[in-house]
Amino acid sequence: MEKVKRIQKNNEIDEDFKLTEEDIQALLESEEDIREGRVYTEEEVYEYLKKECGFEEQNN
């Protein structure tokens, strides 16, 4: 809690921003994707591409 008070005291947080309806919908969709397990790490994506699509990573 002290950290929050220090940040607020030093004006490190911009509290004057406004979210649009589109911003809110995008945040809700992102949260739902995470909750439903539809978000993957880069490594998981590469493994999927290797197994399912025959993708081979090229090292330059």
N, C-alpha and C positions, 0 to 999 in steps of 0.2 A: 504494500500500500504506500509505503514511503517513496518508492520509485515512481509511482503514478503521480503523487503529489509533486515530486521534484520535476518531473517532465512537464506537468501542467504549469508549475511556477516559472519554468524557464521558457515557456511558450514553444515547446518543441512539437506540440500537436496543433494542427490546424482544425479547429472545431467549426469553421464557417463553411465547410463544403456541404453540398446538397446532392443526394442520390436521386437519379431519375428513375422512372418506372422500369426502364430497360436495364439499368444497373442492378436494381433489386431482383428482377427476374433472372439475370445472369448469375447473381450470387446464389439464389435459391436453386437454380439448375446445377451449379457447381457443387453445392452442398449435397444435393440428391445423388449426383454421380459418385461422390466419395462414399456416401452412406450405402449405396447399392453396389459398391465395388467395381464401378465402371472406370476407375482411374488406375493407370498402370505406371510403373517406373520405366525408365528408358531400357533397363536391362530386361525387364519382362517383355517389352515390345520386341526387342531383338530376338529373344528366345522364341517368341511366338512366330516371328517371321522366318526364323531358321527352321522350325519344326513344320509349320503349316505351308510355307510358301517357297521353301528351298533357298531362302535368302542367305547369302554369305557376306559377311562383313569384309570390306577391303581396307587394308592398312596402307597408308601412303607414306 
